[in-house]
Amino acid sequence: MSATGTPERLGPPLGVPGYRLLRLLEPPRPRRIADSPRAALLVVATVCIGAFMGQLDASIVSVALPRMSTDLHSGVNAVEWASLSYVLTLVALVVPIGSWADSIGRKSLYVGGFAVFTVASAACAMAPDLALLCVFRVVQAVGAALMQANSVALIASATPRERLGRMVGLQAAAQAIGLAAGPAVGGALLAVGSWRLLFLVNVPAGLIGVVTAATMLPRSRDLAPARLIDPRSVALFVPVVGLTLVALSLVAGNSSHRAMALAVGALALGVACVFVRRERKAPAPLVAPEVLGAPRMLGGLLSAFVGYVLLFGALVAVPLYLSGRGHASPAAVGLVLAAMPVAIGLAAPIAGHYADRAPALVARTGLAASVLAVVAIVVTQPVGAALAALLGATGLGLGAFTPANNRAIMLAAPAGTSGAAAGLLNMTRGLGTAAGTAIAVILLG
């Protein structure tokens, strides 16, 4: 600063001979995409690639289990671990990863997760036996957890409060489209080749996702102070989630005694996780108390759980119901079932726009509409076009509810904890998926 109070010029003054020529020859400083006025939309477009792939991968493998059982010389029950190992790992890790991301940074974890997911997908396609396939699926799930735990948090960090609903709605639409496309894409790939194509299809899409994420995602600017997560909390929390998911899966498989034993074990570990003794200078808990204690946080997570129970319960119950009646072809079942995720994909972006204006009204109306539609399905037991219409109504309700509720959860999270909140939201989705599946199987025998 000069004596007159004006800032001093850095470098040679413009009057120096040749300086103007050097300035002209100097290449322009590249403009970072994150500084663009449309940065939020670019972030959402990038995250939607991972959202689409994550749901596509979650639903695409189920159609290939019989073919995989034959090629790998294993029973169908054993091959189901190729899906179960993925889900268990993914759901158990999203909360720890989300909490770490609040201090470490979300972009690096997201890009690294996309790379891990892509490499593991190629390894799954080349797995020589079921054991290695399950190992590679676990690695693939680690990559997916790194993406999913940070996706909503990246959107929330890059989007102004008044536009968060519509941006989250776009991501919800991408997830719904991936969920709807999974069985169709899986069936088409199986028609032309081996089940290994179901994993190879992730490789080119994953490479595009890695490059796009590394280029377009901004670095996190709202990180919390670095903190060491209590390893005892993680060591107790991960088995709690895993045992709960396995218990729900066993309920769906009519193994009620083993499911009860695992549920008791999960409850005991959960109690230990809550009441674990904490010394004065112990590391920070896995989820900061102010996150769960934030207004509307627990209510939003519970509502999300109900929404996912409705969604995946219907996705499991409808094929069982139609096949039980014995007059519906697999193609007809898929066509009827697609009405719900397609409706979600159509409703979510529009509902997200209105969620920014009246979030509570949109969320409550959407959830109520989906519940009424499911009740109507149970009471009337429709088939054909009537069933498709009611499933579409369920999807419209969930498409309205999801962006509004996700917006409320992310805005309720205290500053610097959006990763933990996003991790809790993704864990709720996994638990709701398993619970909806178990309830559907129990009700339909």
Order of alpha helices (4+ residues) and beta strands (2+ residues): alpha-alpha-alpha-alpha-alpha-alpha-alpha-alpha-alpha-alpha-alpha-alpha-alpha-alpha-alpha-alpha-alpha-alpha-alpha
